[in-house]
Structure formats: structure tokens, C-alpha cells
Amino acid sequence: MSDHEDCYLCKEYLREPVSIPCGHIFCSVCLKTYWDHADHTGSYICPECRVSYSKRPTPRRMGSSRNNTSTVQRVSESFPPPPPSPDYNAAGPHDVGCDICVGKKNRAVKSCLMCLASYCERHLKPHYESTTFKRHKLVDEIGHLDREICPQHQKGLELFCRTDQMCICVLCTVKEHKGHDMVSAEQERAEEQQRLGATQAEIQEKIHDRLKQMEELKQAVESLRGSAQRAMQECEKMFNDMMRSIERMQQEMAKLISTNKRAALNNAESHMERLNHEIADLKRRDGEITQLSRTEDHIFFIQSYLTLIAQTEAEELPTVTVNPYFTFDSVTKAVSEMKQHLNEFSNDELSKTAKTVNKMTFCELDEVKKRKSMKNDEAPMYKAVPVQEPQYRDDFLRYACQLTLDSNTAYRQIYLSRSNRKATLKRDPQGYSDSSARFDSLPQVLCKEPLSGGAYYWEVEWSGEGAALGVTYKGIKRNGYGDSCRVGYNRKSWSLFCSDSSYSARHNKDQMEINAPYSSRIGVFLDHAGGTLSFYTIGDTMDLIHRFKASFTEPVYPGFWVWYDSAVTIVQL
């Protein structure tokens, strides 16, 4: 769905707008005429997104166009009251307003670094049409133009003084910074961008090393568990063959193994927790560098770069060394020897074995002598190792997660039930409190739980004419009808739309129609680290509907679109 108010069919202003289950809006007359011609085929397709329906959906009125107030008052009471049609151009509380508009300001779409002003689409036209503005530099709207102005001379910041390490204007070169080492902001950005890339490469190398150490530690832990289990079983078998006189020694040996196993596991878990914190911090820093590298604002880049580099100076991290030879084989061997020389060596051998095992270390932490201090809020974070996607439902269930719908994000006519696991679109608004996280115009709701760094599986039951399920970043827009608000219609989200006759996979501007058997229950598997989001029909063998491949850069939240007379339920696994 686009952000303008034109009908997709007639290309004119919407008249008596109506919407269909996939969410697209058309003039009432245009849609009726379009589908009247399809009556003889028995298949009804959305003119815009090409989703098909086996039976003709009932259009829902979305509100009046222009001043057609009387039409809205005649809407049948059988339809739930639609939300008011938004002014797509008006600046909202989180938007940057146009500096030229008088009175009610429109939303700015571009900022001019020469004019130091932000413009809406109407007032931006002279910059495109007049040669006067040919040399002006336009960037996506930014809300901090005051930072682009020299506080002393009220001129635009264009230069960087390397002597004083600050951004300056042209007039600053005459007196305050006369004779200093100065370059253009673009040149300084280019050089610092290279240094930033080197810093990011170092962090990524640390991520790789930490992941490798984590994998080695996990494998060693599994080997430890298996070795301990085998040692316990073999020792128990040999002790059962011995005389009752060695019962005391058997108990001491079992205690020895258990104590050292527990100590080793505690040691490993402590180091794993530490690695997790360091991985988390490095991932967060990597994400900040990636986001900063993509900004178009040189001044904001330089100012943010100086702060970021000060926080991310290279530091040596401790290395976890895993002892690959840590097993309980020595215990088994010692018990076999004690069986042959029980009376003579029993006490001596037990003491010797205990000393041998106690001296062995499962893993060691090589502390850096000059390690720099780190604040608690800079806890490291890394990506987890991607997992191999399962094939059978029992294997998927090993990754099952419990999800709950967040009432603070729910559209006001969505009713939540079953302990906030079911969403139904109702006729009347619910008594929700005001929340900036709420979708104010689209029937959508998100889950509370952020999913990041691992593998997750959940199942959803849906019913009615149509519903959509997927995931989104937290930053998806919440105000309006536009694509930037709809789950699956922007670069921040991915979704699968389900109707009674087809599926449609959606991400950003891409849409794929999918022919797959109808299923009222859909399984969703997310491998956040591996960058896949998969949808399945449920059965003994899971049948793949569609798989997205993506590079998830931040936690995602499961989200749902619910149509009238439809419902979605998160299955409790």
C-alpha cells in the first residue's frame, strides 16, 4: 500500500474508499467494476498485490475522501467504525516539520545543507526545478540542523580543524583558526571512514575468535559429560564385583568424580557467561559502527565518530584455553588396579587418584595484565553460531519459545484473549491506554519478546478471510497507513500473508505469490544468527512454504496483521 491517497485503479483521489483482506484500498466503484468483470472466472485477485481469493471478499469502508462527510454517516452499522483517514503529509510528533510551511506544517522529506532548512515535497520543488539551487546538497531529512551551524558566526559548518579537532565554518578560518591545519568535512570523513573500517575489522576478528572459543568450549563440555558418564558406569560395574569391604572406597570414588565434574562444569559455565558478555559488547559496537558508516551527514558522522572511537579503542581480550585431555579415564584405570591389589594398596591408590584429578583443570582464563576497565553497560554481545534447520516437527520443538502479544502495540480495535496469545479484530475500540508503540491506523500487533542471536520456533493458528504473520525490527513506524508501517512492506520486516486460496511472501518492495496447500496452522522457524526465517505447514514432516534469507542486524519481534472476522492465535507448545 502506498503512502498517497490515490486509487490504484483510476489513479485519482480515493472516492468512498474501501479495503480488502490484504490491506489495499481502492475507490468503491473502481473495485466493484473490476471484480464484476471477474465474476465469470470465479477467482478474485487484488489489483495491486495480486493476492487471490477463492470467493469474493466483502470490501470494508475506510472513511470518506475530501469533504464527503455524509457518505461516512451512511456506512452500514454492520461494519466496525474505520479509523480516520490520516493526512499523509502532515508532520507527526516524531517527524521533522517543513521550515517553510506556515501554520500546520507538513512532514519534511529532505534537508538542504546549504540552506540549513528542511522542506516538504511542495516546498522542495524549487531545489529540483530552479538552477539557483543547482549546487545545493540535499540529504534525507534530519532533525538536528542546529548542529550544522557555527554557533559564533551562524554559518554552515563546512570545514574541519585538525589542530583543534572541531568542525568550523568559513569565517572561523579568518581569525579563530587562522593558520591551523584545516580540511573539508568530506575529506576528513573519508580518512576517518578508513580508520573506522580498520576498527570494525578488528572487532569482527575478535568476534570470530570468541565464537571459535565458544564452540570449542561447548564441544569440550559435551565430551566432559560423556566421559564422566562412562567413568561412572564402568566404575560401578567393577565395584559391584568387589567385596563389601570396598563399599567405602566406592562411595569415595563416586564422590570424587561428581565433585570434580561439578567443579569443572561450574568453571566452564563461568567462562561461557563471560564470553557471552564479551560477545554481546563486540556485536553492539559492530552494529553502531555499521549504522554510523551509512549516515549521509558528514558533520554528524565526524562528531559521532570521535565519541565512538574513544569508547572502542582496541583492547586485548582474555583467551579461554580448553584442556582437550580432561577425562575420567584415569579414574577407571585406577579402579581396575585397586581391584587387583585391594588389601595392599586400597588407601594409597584412592589418595593418589584424588590428587591426580584435582590437579587437572578443565579450562583456564589467560588474564591480560593491562586489561582496560569496562563499564557494566558495555557488556559484549556476539552472534551465536547458526544452526542446521530441522526436518521433523519433534526436532523443531526443541527450539520452541513462548510468545505473548504486547497490548501496548495492538491496534485499538484488536481484542486480546487467551492470556494475550489470541488477537481478534472487533467492532468497537478496546480500552487501551495511550502508547507511542501502538499501531494507530493498521490492525497489527507485535509480541513482547525480542528474538536475537539464536534459533526459535513457534506455531500460529489463523482463521477468517486473511491474516499475516512475520517478524519486524522494533523501529517499524507505528503511525499511518503507509508501507513503512505495515509488517512485510518495508526493509525492517518480513511477513507471510495467508488467504483461503494462496500465500504471499513479502519484504520491502519484493512480493512472491506461493502455491501451497491450505493450512490453518503455520510453523515459523527463525535462525537469527544464520539469517533465515522459514514458514511451514504442520505435519510429521514439515512442508516448507517459504524461506527468507536476511542478515538480521538487531533483535526482531514476531508480528501479526488481523483482518475483520479473522483471528490469529499463538499456539502454546
C-alpha positions as CSV (number, residue, x, y, z in Angstrom):
1,M,0.0,0.0,0.0
2,S,1.4,3.4,-0.9
3,D,1.5,6.5,1.3
4,H,-0.6,8.7,-1.1
5,E,-4.4,8.9,-1.3
6,D,-4.8,7.9,-5.0
7,C,-6.8,4.9,-6.1
8,Y,-4.5,2.2,-7.7
9,L,-7.1,1.6,-10.4
10,C,-8.3,5.1,-11.5
11,K,-5.1,6.9,-10.4
12,E,-7.3,9.7,-8.9
13,Y,-8.2,10.8,-5.4
14,L,-10.0,8.0,-3.4
15,R,-13.7,8.2,-3.6
16,E,-15.7,6.2,-0.9
17,P,-12.5,4.2,-0.1
18,V,-12.9,0.5,0.7
19,S,-10.2,-2.0,1.8
20,I,-9.9,-5.8,1.2
21,P,-8.3,-8.5,3.4
22,C,-4.7,-7.9,2.1
23,G,-5.0,-4.3,3.3
24,H,-5.0,-2.4,-0.1
25,I,-7.5,0.4,-0.6
26,F,-9.5,1.4,-3.7
27,C,-12.4,3.5,-4.7
28,S,-15.6,1.6,-4.0
29,V,-16.9,1.9,-7.6
30,C,-13.5,1.0,-9.2
31,L,-13.2,-2.2,-7.1
32,K,-16.8,-3.2,-7.8
33,T,-16.3,-2.7,-11.6
34,Y,-13.0,-4.6,-11.5
35,W,-14.4,-7.6,-9.7
36,D,-17.7,-7.6,-11.6
37,H,-15.7,-8.5,-14.7
38,A,-14.1,-11.4,-12.8
39,D,-17.4,-13.0,-11.8
40,H,-17.4,-15.4,-14.7
41,T,-13.9,-16.7,-13.8
42,G,-14.7,-17.4,-10.1
43,S,-11.3,-16.1,-9.0
44,Y,-10.8,-12.7,-7.4
45,I,-7.4,-11.0,-7.4
46,C,-6.2,-7.9,-5.6
47,P,-5.4,-5.4,-8.4
48,E,-2.3,-4.2,-6.6
49,C,-0.6,-7.1,-4.9
50,R,-2.2,-9.9,-7.0
51,V,-3.3,-12.0,-3.9
52,S,-6.1,-14.3,-5.0
53,Y,-9.3,-15.3,-3.1
54,S,-11.5,-18.3,-3.9
55,K,-14.6,-16.3,-3.0
56,R,-15.3,-12.6,-3.5
57,P,-14.3,-10.8,-0.2
58,T,-16.6,-8.2,1.3
59,P,-14.9,-4.7,1.0
60,R,-14.8,-2.6,4.1
61,R,-15.3,1.1,4.1
62,M,-12.3,3.0,5.3
63,G,-13.8,6.5,5.6
64,S,-14.7,9.5,3.4
65,S,-12.5,11.3,0.9
66,R,-12.2,15.1,0.9
67,N,-15.5,16.5,2.2
68,N,-17.8,13.6,1.6
69,T,-18.9,13.5,5.3
70,S,-22.5,12.4,4.5
71,T,-21.2,9.3,2.9
72,V,-19.4,8.2,6.0
73,Q,-22.6,8.8,8.1
74,R,-24.5,6.3,5.9
75,V,-22.0,3.5,6.4
76,S,-23.8,0.4,7.5
77,E,-23.6,-0.4,11.2
78,S,-22.6,-3.9,10.3
79,F,-19.1,-2.7,9.7
80,P,-16.8,-1.7,12.5
81,P,-16.0,2.1,12.7
82,P,-12.9,2.7,10.5
83,P,-10.1,4.8,11.8
84,P,-10.0,8.4,10.4
85,S,-8.2,8.8,7.2
86,P,-4.8,10.3,8.1
87,D,-3.2,13.3,6.5
88,Y,-0.1,11.6,5.0
89,N,1.7,14.9,4.5
90,A,1.2,16.4,8.0
91,A,4.1,16.3,10.4
92,G,3.6,14.0,13.3
93,P,5.1,14.2,16.8
94,H,8.1,12.2,15.7
95,D,8.5,13.8,12.3
96,V,10.6,16.8,11.2
97,G,8.4,19.7,10.1
98,C,8.9,21.8,6.9
99,D,10.6,25.1,7.8
100,I,8.7,26.9,5.0
101,C,5.1,25.9,5.9
102,V,3.1,28.5,7.7
103,G,0.6,27.3,10.4
104,K,0.1,23.5,10.3
105,K,3.4,22.1,9.0
106,N,3.8,19.3,6.5
107,R,6.3,16.5,7.0
108,A,9.8,17.3,5.7
109,V,11.3,14.8,3.2
110,K,14.6,16.4,2.5
111,S,17.1,18.8,4.2
112,C,19.4,21.2,2.4
113,L,22.9,21.5,3.9
114,M,23.3,24.9,2.0
115,C,20.1,26.5,3.1
116,L,20.2,24.7,6.5
117,A,16.5,24.1,6.2
118,S,14.1,21.1,5.8
119,Y,11.4,21.0,3.1
120,C,8.2,19.1,2.4
121,E,7.5,17.8,-1.1
122,R,5.8,21.0,-2.2
123,H,8.4,23.5,-1.0
124,L,11.2,21.2,-2.2
125,K,10.3,21.6,-5.9
126,P,12.4,24.8,-6.4
127,H,15.5,22.9,-5.5
128,Y,14.8,20.5,-8.3
129,E,13.4,23.0,-10.9
130,S,15.5,26.1,-10.4
131,T,19.1,26.5,-11.5
132,T,19.7,28.8,-8.5
133,F,19.7,25.7,-6.2
134,K,21.7,23.5,-8.6
135,R,24.8,23.4,-6.3
136,H,22.8,22.8,-3.1
137,K,23.3,19.5,-1.3
138,L,20.1,17.6,-0.4
139,V,20.0,14.8,2.1
140,D,17.3,12.8,3.7
141,E,15.5,14.9,6.4
142,I,17.5,15.2,9.6
143,G,16.3,16.7,12.9
144,H,19.5,18.3,14.1
145,L,20.2,21.1,11.6
146,D,21.2,23.4,14.5
147,R,24.3,21.2,14.8
148,E,25.2,22.1,11.2
149,I,25.5,25.8,12.1
150,C,28.5,27.6,13.6
151,P,27.3,29.0,17.0
152,Q,29.6,32.0,16.7
153,H,29.1,33.1,13.1
154,Q,25.7,31.4,12.3
155,K,27.2,30.0,9.1
156,G,27.1,26.4,7.8
157,L,29.9,24.1,9.1
158,E,31.9,23.1,6.0
159,L,35.5,22.5,7.3
160,F,37.3,20.5,10.0
161,C,40.1,22.0,12.0
162,R,42.6,19.2,12.7
163,T,44.5,21.4,15.1
164,D,41.6,21.9,17.4
165,Q,39.7,18.8,16.4
166,M,36.4,20.5,15.7
167,C,34.1,21.5,12.8
168,I,34.2,25.1,11.7
169,C,32.7,27.5,9.2
170,V,34.5,29.6,6.5
171,L,34.6,32.7,8.7
172,C,36.3,30.8,11.5
173,T,39.4,30.5,9.3
174,V,39.9,34.3,9.3
175,K,40.6,34.7,13.0
176,E,39.9,31.9,15.5
177,H,41.5,29.2,13.4
178,K,43.9,31.2,11.3
179,G,46.9,29.2,10.3
180,H,45.5,26.0,11.6
181,D,45.6,22.6,9.7
182,M,42.1,22.6,8.0
183,V,40.5,20.3,5.5
184,S,37.0,19.9,4.1
185,A,34.4,17.9,6.1
186,E,34.2,15.4,3.2
187,Q,38.0,14.8,3.2
188,E,38.1,14.3,6.9
189,R,35.1,12.0,6.8
190,A,36.8,9.9,4.0
191,E,40.0,9.5,6.1
192,E,38.2,8.7,9.3
193,Q,36.0,6.3,7.5
194,Q,39.1,4.2,6.6
195,R,40.2,4.2,10.2
196,L,36.7,3.3,11.3
197,G,36.8,0.4,8.9
198,A,40.0,-0.9,10.4
199,T,38.5,-0.7,13.9
200,Q,35.4,-2.6,12.7
201,A,37.7,-5.3,11.1
202,E,39.5,-5.7,14.5
203,I,36.1,-6.1,16.3
204,Q,34.9,-8.7,13.7
205,E,38.2,-10.6,14.1
206,K,37.6,-10.7,17.9
207,I,34.0,-11.9,17.2
208,H,35.4,-14.7,15.1
209,D,37.9,-15.7,17.8
210,R,35.3,-15.6,20.5
211,L,32.9,-17.7,18.5
212,K,35.6,-20.3,17.9
213,Q,36.5,-20.4,21.5
214,M,32.8,-20.8,22.4
215,E,32.4,-23.7,20.0
216,E,35.5,-25.4,21.4
217,L,34.2,-24.9,25.0
218,K,30.8,-26.4,24.1
219,Q,32.4,-29.4,22.5
220,A,34.6,-29.9,25.5
221,V,31.6,-29.7,27.8
222,E,29.8,-32.4,25.9
223,S,33.0,-34.6,25.9
224,L,33.3,-34.0,29.6
225,R,29.7,-35.1,30.2
226,G,30.1,-38.2,28.2
227,S,33.4,-39.1,29.8
228,A,32.0,-38.6,33.3
229,Q,29.0,-40.8,32.4
230,R,31.2,-43.6,31.1
231,A,33.5,-43.4,34.1
232,M,30.6,-43.7,36.5
233,Q,29.2,-46.7,34.7
234,E,32.5,-48.6,34.4
235,C,33.5,-47.9,38.0
236,E,30.1,-49.0,39.3
237,K,30.4,-52.3,37.3
238,M,33.8,-53.1,38.7
239,F,32.8,-52.1,42.3
240,N,29.9,-54.5,42.1
241,D,32.3,-57.3,41.6
242,M,34.4,-56.4,44.6
243,M,33.8,-57.4,48.2
244,R,31.8,-55.5,50.6
245,S,35.0,-54.2,52.2
246,I,35.4,-51.8,49.3
247,E,32.0,-50.1,49.6
248,R,33.5,-47.2,51.4
249,M,36.1,-46.7,48.6
250,Q,33.3,-46.9,46.0
251,Q,31.5,-44.1,47.7
252,E,34.6,-42.0,47.9
253,M,35.4,-42.6,44.2
254,A,31.8,-41.6,43.1
255,K,32.0,-38.5,45.3
256,L,35.4,-37.7,43.7
257,I,34.0,-37.9,40.2
258,S,30.9,-35.9,41.0
259,T,32.8,-33.2,42.8
260,N,35.3,-32.7,40.0
261,K,32.6,-32.9,37.4
262,R,30.6,-30.2,39.2
263,A,33.6,-28.0,39.7
264,A,34.6,-28.4,36.0
265,L,31.2,-27.6,34.8
266,N,30.9,-24.6,37.1
267,N,34.2,-23.4,35.8
268,A,33.1,-23.8,32.2
269,E,29.8,-22.1,32.7
270,S,31.5,-19.2,34.4
271,H,33.8,-18.7,31.4
272,M,30.9,-19.2,29.0
273,E,29.0,-16.4,30.7
274,R,32.0,-14.2,30.5
275,L,32.4,-15.0,26.8
276,N,28.7,-14.2,26.2
277,H,29.1,-10.8,27.8
278,E,32.2,-10.0,25.7
279,I,30.5,-11.3,22.5
280,A,27.4,-9.1,23.2
281,D,29.5,-6.0,23.6
282,L,31.5,-6.5,20.5
283,K,28.4,-7.2,18.5
284,R,26.8,-4.0,19.8
285,R,29.9,-2.0,18.9
286,D,29.9,-3.6,15.4
287,G,26.3,-2.6,14.9
288,E,27.0,1.0,16.0
289,I,29.9,1.3,13.5
290,T,27.7,-0.2,10.7
291,Q,25.0,2.3,11.4
292,L,27.4,5.2,11.6
293,S,29.1,4.2,8.3
294,R,25.8,4.5,6.5
295,T,24.9,8.1,7.5
296,E,24.9,10.7,4.8
297,D,25.6,13.6,7.3
298,H,29.3,14.3,7.4
299,I,29.1,16.5,10.4
300,F,27.1,14.1,12.4
301,F,29.5,11.3,11.3
302,I,32.6,13.2,12.5
303,Q,31.1,14.2,15.8
304,S,29.8,10.7,16.5
305,Y,33.0,9.2,15.3
306,L,35.1,10.9,17.8
307,T,32.9,9.7,20.6
308,L,32.7,6.2,19.3
309,I,36.4,5.7,18.7
310,A,37.1,6.9,22.3
311,Q,34.8,4.1,23.5
312,T,36.1,1.4,21.2
313,E,39.9,1.6,21.5
314,A,41.4,-1.8,20.7
315,E,41.9,-3.9,23.8
316,E,43.2,-7.4,24.3
317,L,40.7,-9.9,25.5
318,P,41.5,-13.0,27.6
319,T,41.8,-16.3,25.8
320,V,40.0,-19.3,27.1
321,T,42.2,-22.4,26.8
322,V,40.3,-25.7,26.9
323,N,42.1,-28.8,28.1
324,P,41.2,-31.5,25.4
325,Y,42.6,-34.3,27.5
326,F,40.3,-33.7,30.5
327,T,38.6,-37.1,31.0
328,F,38.0,-39.6,33.8
329,D,39.9,-42.4,32.1
330,S,42.5,-42.2,34.9
331,V,39.8,-43.0,37.4
332,T,38.7,-46.1,35.5
333,K,42.3,-47.3,35.3
334,A,42.9,-46.7,39.0
335,V,39.8,-48.7,40.0
336,S,40.9,-51.6,37.9
337,E,44.3,-51.6,39.6
338,M,42.6,-51.4,43.0
339,K,40.6,-54.5,42.2
340,Q,43.8,-56.5,41.8
341,H,45.7,-55.0,44.8
342,L,42.8,-54.2,47.1
343,N,44.2,-55.1,50.5
344,E,47.7,-53.7,50.0
345,F,47.1,-50.5,48.0
346,S,43.4,-49.5,48.6
347,N,44.0,-46.5,50.8
348,D,47.2,-45.3,48.9
349,E,45.6,-45.6,45.5
350,L,42.5,-43.8,46.4
351,S,44.6,-40.9,47.7
352,K,46.8,-40.9,44.6
353,T,43.8,-40.8,42.3
354,A,42.1,-38.0,44.1
355,K,45.3,-35.9,43.8
356,T,45.6,-36.6,40.1
357,V,42.1,-35.5,39.2
358,N,42.1,-32.4,41.5
359,K,45.2,-31.1,39.7
360,M,43.6,-31.2,36.3
361,T,41.9,-28.0,35.0
362,F,39.0,-28.1,32.5
363,C,39.7,-24.6,31.2
364,E,41.9,-21.7,32.0
365,L,41.5,-17.9,31.5
366,D,44.6,-16.1,30.4
367,E,44.1,-12.7,32.0
368,V,45.6,-9.7,30.3
369,K,47.9,-7.8,32.7
370,K,47.0,-4.4,31.4
371,R,43.3,-5.0,30.7
372,K,41.3,-1.8,30.4
373,S,38.3,-1.3,32.6
374,M,34.9,-1.9,31.1
375,K,31.6,-0.5,32.4
376,N,28.7,-2.9,33.1
377,D,26.5,-1.2,30.4
378,E,29.1,-2.1,27.8
379,A,28.5,-5.8,28.1
380,P,29.7,-7.6,25.0
381,M,27.4,-9.3,22.6
382,Y,28.2,-11.6,19.6
383,K,26.1,-13.5,17.1
384,A,25.5,-17.1,18.0
385,V,26.6,-19.9,15.7
386,P,24.0,-20.6,13.0
387,V,22.1,-23.9,13.5
388,Q,21.2,-26.6,11.0
389,E,17.5,-26.3,10.2
390,P,15.5,-29.3,11.4
391,Q,13.3,-31.6,9.2
392,Y,10.8,-33.2,11.6
393,R,8.4,-31.5,13.9
394,D,9.9,-33.1,17.1
395,D,13.2,-31.5,16.1
396,F,11.6,-28.1,15.6
397,L,10.0,-28.4,19.0
398,R,13.4,-28.4,20.6
399,Y,13.6,-24.7,19.7
400,A,10.1,-23.8,20.9
401,C,9.7,-20.4,22.5
402,Q,6.8,-18.9,24.5
403,L,5.4,-15.7,23.0
404,T,2.8,-13.2,24.3
405,L,1.2,-10.3,22.4
406,D,2.0,-6.8,23.6
407,S,-1.1,-4.8,24.3
408,N,0.9,-1.6,24.1
409,T,1.4,-2.2,20.3
410,A,-2.1,-3.5,19.5
411,Y,-4.4,-1.5,17.2
412,R,-7.3,-0.2,19.3
413,Q,-9.9,-2.5,17.7
414,I,-7.8,-5.6,18.3
415,Y,-9.1,-7.7,21.2
416,L,-6.5,-9.8,23.0
417,S,-7.5,-13.0,24.8
418,R,-6.1,-16.4,26.0
419,S,-3.5,-14.8,28.2
420,N,-2.6,-12.4,25.4
421,R,-1.9,-15.2,22.8
422,K,-5.0,-14.6,20.6
423,A,-5.8,-11.5,18.6
424,T,-9.2,-10.7,17.0
425,L,-10.3,-7.6,15.2
426,K,-13.5,-6.3,16.9
427,R,-16.2,-3.7,16.0
428,D,-15.5,-1.4,18.9
429,P,-12.2,0.1,20.2
430,Q,-10.7,-1.6,23.3
431,G,-9.9,0.3,26.4
432,Y,-6.1,0.6,25.8
433,S,-4.1,3.4,27.3
434,D,-2.1,5.8,25.1
435,S,1.2,4.4,23.9
436,S,3.7,5.6,21.3
437,A,4.3,2.0,20.4
438,R,0.7,1.4,19.3
439,F,-0.3,1.0,15.6
440,D,-2.8,3.8,15.2
441,S,-4.2,3.0,11.7
442,L,-3.4,-0.6,10.8
443,P,-4.8,-3.8,12.5
444,Q,-1.5,-5.1,13.7
445,V,0.1,-6.2,17.0
446,L,3.6,-7.3,18.0
447,C,4.9,-9.7,20.6
448,K,6.7,-8.6,23.8
449,E,9.7,-10.9,23.4
450,P,12.7,-9.8,21.3
451,L,14.4,-12.7,19.5
452,S,18.1,-12.4,18.9
453,G,21.3,-14.5,18.5
454,G,19.7,-18.0,18.4
455,A,17.1,-20.3,16.9
456,Y,13.4,-20.0,17.7
457,Y,10.3,-21.9,16.7
458,W,6.6,-21.1,17.2
459,E,3.3,-22.0,15.7
460,V,0.3,-19.8,14.8
461,E,-3.3,-20.8,14.0
462,W,-5.3,-18.4,11.8
463,S,-8.9,-18.2,10.7
464,G,-11.1,-16.0,8.6
465,E,-10.6,-14.2,5.2
466,G,-7.0,-13.3,5.7
467,A,-4.1,-12.8,8.1
468,A,-0.4,-12.1,8.0
469,L,2.4,-13.3,10.3
470,G,6.1,-12.4,10.4
471,V,8.8,-10.5,12.2
472,T,10.0,-6.9,12.4
473,Y,12.6,-4.7,14.0
474,K,11.4,-2.5,16.8
475,G,11.9,0.6,14.8
476,I,9.0,-0.1,12.4
477,K,6.8,3.0,12.1
478,R,3.6,3.0,14.1
479,N,1.6,6.0,12.7
480,G,-0.4,6.0,9.5
481,Y,-1.4,3.6,6.7
482,G,1.9,3.6,4.7
483,D,4.2,0.8,3.7
484,S,6.6,2.0,6.4
485,C,4.1,0.9,9.0
486,R,3.0,-2.5,7.5
487,V,4.8,-5.7,8.6
488,G,6.4,-7.1,5.4
489,Y,6.2,-4.0,3.3
490,N,9.5,-2.3,4.3
491,R,13.1,-3.2,4.8
492,K,12.6,-3.6,8.6
493,S,10.1,-6.5,8.4
494,W,9.3,-9.8,6.7
495,S,5.8,-11.5,6.5
496,L,3.7,-14.3,5.1
497,F,0.1,-13.3,4.1
498,C,-2.4,-16.2,4.3
499,S,-5.7,-16.3,2.5
500,D,-8.1,-19.1,1.9
501,S,-6.6,-19.9,-1.5
502,S,-3.0,-18.7,-1.6
503,Y,0.1,-17.4,0.3
504,S,2.1,-14.3,-0.4
505,A,5.7,-13.7,1.0
506,R,6.5,-10.0,1.4
507,H,9.7,-8.0,2.3
508,N,10.3,-4.3,1.4
509,K,9.3,-3.9,-2.3
510,D,9.5,-7.6,-3.1
511,Q,6.4,-9.9,-3.2
512,M,6.2,-13.5,-4.2
513,E,3.0,-15.5,-4.7
514,I,3.2,-19.0,-3.4
515,N,1.1,-22.1,-4.4
516,A,1.0,-24.4,-1.4
517,P,-1.8,-26.5,0.3
518,Y,-4.1,-24.6,2.6
519,S,-3.2,-24.9,6.3
520,S,-4.8,-23.2,9.2
521,R,-1.7,-23.7,11.4
522,I,1.7,-22.4,10.3
523,G,5.0,-23.2,11.9
524,V,7.6,-20.4,12.0
525,F,11.4,-21.1,12.4
526,L,13.8,-18.2,13.0
527,D,17.6,-18.7,12.9
528,H,18.6,-15.2,13.8
529,A,22.4,-15.9,13.6
530,G,22.1,-17.9,10.4
531,G,19.8,-15.2,8.8
532,T,16.8,-17.3,7.8
533,L,13.1,-17.0,8.5
534,S,11.0,-20.1,7.4
535,F,7.3,-20.9,7.3
536,Y,6.0,-24.5,7.3
537,T,2.7,-26.4,7.1
538,I,2.5,-28.6,10.2
539,G,2.8,-32.4,10.0
540,D,5.1,-35.3,10.8
541,T,7.3,-34.0,8.1
542,M,7.3,-30.2,7.8
543,D,6.5,-28.9,4.4
544,L,8.2,-25.6,3.6
545,I,6.0,-22.8,2.4
546,H,8.7,-20.1,2.0
547,R,12.1,-19.2,3.4
548,F,13.5,-15.6,3.7
549,K,17.3,-15.1,3.7
550,A,18.4,-12.0,5.5
551,S,21.2,-10.5,7.6
552,F,19.4,-9.6,10.9
553,T,21.3,-6.7,12.4
554,E,19.2,-6.3,15.6
555,P,16.6,-8.3,17.6
556,V,13.3,-8.9,15.9
557,Y,9.7,-9.1,17.2
558,P,7.0,-11.5,15.9
559,G,4.1,-9.5,14.5
560,F,0.6,-10.1,13.0
561,W,-1.9,-8.4,10.7
562,V,-5.5,-9.3,11.6
563,W,-8.4,-8.7,9.2
564,Y,-12.1,-8.3,10.0
565,D,-13.8,-11.6,11.0
566,S,-10.3,-13.1,11.3
567,A,-8.1,-14.1,14.2
568,V,-4.6,-15.3,14.9
569,T,-3.6,-17.5,17.9
570,I,-0.1,-18.3,19.1
571,V,-0.1,-22.0,19.9
572,Q,1.3,-22.9,23.4
573,L,3.9,-25.6,22.7
